[in-house]
Structure formats: C-alpha cells, structure tokens
C-alpha cells in the first residue's frame, strides 16, 4: 500500500467527543459511524460548507475522522488530546450565553452541550482522562468501509506501529494512533482567568499518573492559548470577543512550577519520559527551555519538537526584526511562528518540525491572497496553494544547507486538522494530501533545476524523495527513534 502521509498533530476526537455531550449517556464513542458522536463519523465538506469556510474561515466539517484517515490510506497518525480551555468562554450576562459561546461553537464544531460542559466543569485533568477513554472505547473495534475492514489501535511504541503495519492486508487494515497532549493545563492548572489555581503536588501527581497510562503520550505541547501557570504563551487569538482573555501571562517566561513540570516530564526513569513540544510557548519561554537543554540536559540528546508550526522568516528571537531570505515576506511574521535560528536548533537536536496546514500561519496575508483562485478549478487551486507549503520547505532547507546540514530531514506534516484551524483551501481534509502531492513534487523539481548547484552534495536528492520525506519519511524516522 502506497504511503500517503503521517500527521504529527491533529484532533480526530475533538468534534465527535464534543458532539457526544448531546446524547445520553454522554462521552460515548458510538460504533455506528452514522452517529455524530462516533470517531468514525464521516463528514467531508459539501459545497456550502466550503464556501462558508472561504468567507468566514469556519471549519464545521470533520477533517481527520477515522473514516477520512482510512480513505486517505493513512497508517499512522499522532493524535492530540486536548482539554478544551474554559477561557474561550466569557461570563454570562444577565443569565444569557455570551457571544463567545457562539463563536467558540462555530469555530470548533462541537455542540452547545459541550460548551455548557466546558463552562461548568472544574477539572481539566478529568476532561483529559475522559477524552483518552473516548479513544479507548473503540480501540481495535472493526469498522467496515467499502470492502475493507478497518480498526484503529492506540499504540505505546514504534514497534507496535510496525507490528500493526505488518498485520495489515488489502482487506483488513489497522490505523496506529500515537497519543500526545496539547496544553499542560491538562495537569490541572489555569482553571481561573485571573488567579493561579494549580497545586504543585497535584500537578506532579497527575503527570505521574499519565506516565503510567497504558498508552503514554509521546510528547506534550507545554503551552496553549491561555495562561497555564507553567510558562508564557504566544498570541494565537485575534477574535475580539476572546482576545483579551489571552493577555494574562502573554509573552512571559517559565515559572517556578514550570521548571518542576519540565523536570518531571523529561525524567526518563523506567523509560517514562514525555517529550516537550515548543509550539505555543512564548519566545521568552522558548529561550529558557533551549538554555535548559544546553545546560542541565546537555548530555541527554533531547530532540526539540514543533508539532504544528511554520517559519516566520526572521533571523532569531534576539534579532527578531532581521530577515535573511527573499522568501521571508511570504510568511506570517508572528512570534507564534518560528525563527530561522530555531529551525537550525531543531535540526541539530534531531528534532522534528510539523508544518501546520492553516492559512493563518503558513503564509503572509499577501501570499495567501495571491494564492487564491476564483474559478472552480481544482488543479489550478492546488497548484497555487502548493506554493504556500513549498515556500516553507525551501526556506527551511536553505537555512540548513547554508549550515552544511542535511536539509531535507527536519520537516514533516503537523496539519492541526480538526483543531480550530482555517485550512489551506483545497486541503480540506486528510484525503486531500494525496491531491496536492504531485504539485509539491513539481515545485521541488523546478527548484532543483534552478538551484541544485547551490546545494551541498548530500542535499542533491530527487524531488520525489524530498516530498516523500516531508509527507512521511521524516515523521516515521522520528517516531522510530523516539517512540519507545
């Protein structure tokens, strides 16, 4: 079976788990794929939903439900467990739901019942465990799609992934799920907007419990959208009704509790280390974390992970206003994206950088606008949109080539599908990855034709291999090395 891609960051359960609160009993993963509370529920965008997304950037349809992943021939997917943050919601006014409830539901595609649950519950850690259980409920349960019987299996090592691939046949296929967590608030911090709620021993005990799960997470995105008492976060929200909720802790450094959390996560006693994903961390927090790796953990070869991100085209955190590439103006220059020096650091650590397939992150407003096509021509749209992805690949490759490193082994796909994303138009769901592949190969071929002489010998590889590396080889190599 031809491999299509490995996704380093997506949320297959976010929408169906959210829908499950509409039904009794709640939090049930239904085996009937016709039910919206089933992780197998297949709901690709229809014409109207695509137009709504183009105009309002709302993604109500599912992108990585297990049926879509099956149809995409995706054998391995890194899932992100995410206790939905309460601070997307504002307090009720005169007993009525505030507009942010409506905006959050529209953007996330969950349900009003889930919104009410988020507002009323008082434990992110319990919510994390409920979502984990939601996946376990149908682990290894058969689902017929066409003439093929599919199952998904939660995994605990790359050897289990390889075993699942070896057992798959033309008529019986297994999708391996690799668990991760988005946001260390999951360990019970950041419940209130205006004051700290985290108890150090509770937080450390919760990390210990997660380390002892049957399917321990490979990594955790330490920060997320709102202050979690562990480290500062980068600006990620521009919706006026919610944006102010991000202000507390914005751009601050790692806290005293945060250092203890990092130590607990990276403690590799009994091979229980949980790696750290630096996406969403503030630049101050990222600098401090990198310093930790260079000092306290200098002898441990810990890879730096960006599960879903993009280059911002700027030189470094310190020289944040300097640009060294003609491509830099094609990128979104926000500090939630990553600087050239960070990309070099990730490569040197043998880390991985997942490209986020979100138009708000992957390109500047000008670049996204110039990639638009107004005639309904799928091929022309994908050819145009492939430039947004290729620009990122080329930029990162040129940074690493200039530093005499193998330049095609660091990037992968971290789509953030079914998160609160505005997908690249034409790449609506996981099924569309295969559609854009030939246009990426086309761009790689054109680049090699004009620039091969600029690459050191080790980087002069075929165009198809370059794109295969981005789509699946690099992620597979990273998992083989680090998922044990």
Secondary structure as GFF3:
##gff-version 3
##sequence-region A 1 484
A	DSSP	beta_strand	7	10	.	.	.	ID=ss1
A	DSSP	alpha_helix	12	19	.	.	.	ID=ss2
A	DSSP	three_ten_helix	20	22	.	.	.	ID=ss3
A	DSSP	alpha_helix	47	56	.	.	.	ID=ss4
A	DSSP	alpha_helix	66	71	.	.	.	ID=ss5
A	DSSP	beta_strand	76	81	.	.	.	ID=ss6
A	DSSP	three_ten_helix	86	88	.	.	.	ID=ss7
A	DSSP	alpha_helix	99	108	.	.	.	ID=ss8
A	DSSP	alpha_helix	112	120	.	.	.	ID=ss9
A	DSSP	alpha_helix	124	137	.	.	.	ID=ss10
A	DSSP	beta_strand	143	145	.	.	.	ID=ss11
A	DSSP	beta_strand	148	155	.	.	.	ID=ss12
A	DSSP	alpha_helix	158	167	.	.	.	ID=ss13
A	DSSP	beta_strand	172	182	.	.	.	ID=ss14
A	DSSP	three_ten_helix	184	187	.	.	.	ID=ss15
A	DSSP	alpha_helix	200	211	.	.	.	ID=ss16
A	DSSP	beta_strand	219	221	.	.	.	ID=ss17
A	DSSP	alpha_helix	240	243	.	.	.	ID=ss18
A	DSSP	three_ten_helix	244	246	.	.	.	ID=ss19
A	DSSP	alpha_helix	256	266	.	.	.	ID=ss20
A	DSSP	three_ten_helix	269	271	.	.	.	ID=ss21
A	DSSP	beta_strand	275	277	.	.	.	ID=ss22
A	DSSP	alpha_helix	283	294	.	.	.	ID=ss23
A	DSSP	beta_strand	305	309	.	.	.	ID=ss24
A	DSSP	three_ten_helix	328	330	.	.	.	ID=ss25
A	DSSP	alpha_helix	340	348	.	.	.	ID=ss26
A	DSSP	beta_strand	352	355	.	.	.	ID=ss27
A	DSSP	alpha_helix	359	362	.	.	.	ID=ss28
A	DSSP	alpha_helix	365	370	.	.	.	ID=ss29
A	DSSP	alpha_helix	378	402	.	.	.	ID=ss30
A	DSSP	beta_strand	411	413	.	.	.	ID=ss31
A	DSSP	three_ten_helix	430	432	.	.	.	ID=ss32
A	DSSP	alpha_helix	433	451	.	.	.	ID=ss33
A	DSSP	three_ten_helix	452	454	.	.	.	ID=ss34
A	DSSP	three_ten_helix	457	459	.	.	.	ID=ss35
A	DSSP	alpha_helix	463	468	.	.	.	ID=ss36
A	DSSP	pi_helix	469	473	.	.	.	ID=ss37
A	DSSP	alpha_helix	474	482	.	.	.	ID=ss38
###
